[in-house]
Structure formats: structure tokens, C-alpha cells
Amino acid sequence: MEEVRGMGEGREWKISHVAPVGDQEAARAEALRLAREFLPAYPWSPKSRKVLRLGDGSYLVIVEGRTSSFHFRTRVGELVD
């Protein structure tokens, strides 16, 4: 899972969680589960969540809080080495 860290113009994506889950189908199911259920530390008091499926089997999630929003991505990768 990737999430945005930092404030202002200097925001960048960071990997915050990697977990082997088996085959490609299981990995896609886990990515969707995390997109729907993961509770980020920010924003406090989440009010809504939008889950957008991206073309490569990953998801972009936008969590709206009372005073701010937070977004993260879940992605499926294949270990090759």
C-alpha cells in the first residue's frame, strides 16, 4: 500500500505496507479489501470514502474527514527476484 506523506508542495508517495498473499487472484482481493477497509491515521473522524479502480488492478482511495482529506493507493505486484 502506498500513502501520501508530508504537507504542501513536497508531498510524495511512500510505501507503508507490503504483504505476500499468494497468487494474483488473492493479491487482487486483498488490495480491494484494504481499499475498502484500511483506516489511515489521518484524517481524524473520517466521514466518507471513495474507492477508484485503476486500470492496472490497483485502487486509489480518498478518505474525507471533517477538516481534511487523505488519499492512498493499494497495488498488486509480482515478486520476480
Long-range contacts (C-beta under 8 A, 24 or more apart in sequence): 1-34, 1-38, 1-72, 1-73, 1-74, 1-75, 2-72, 2-73, 2-74, 2-75, 3-40, 3-70, 3-71, 3-72, 3-73, 4-70, 4-71, 4-72, 13-73, 16-72, 20-79, 24-76, 24-78, 27-76, 27-77, 28-57, 28-76, 31-57, 31-58, 31-59, 31-74, 31-75, 31-76, 32-59, 32-74, 34-74, 35-59, 35-61, 35-74, 38-72, 38-74, 40-70, 40-72, 42-68, 42-70, 43-67, 43-68, 43-69, 43-70
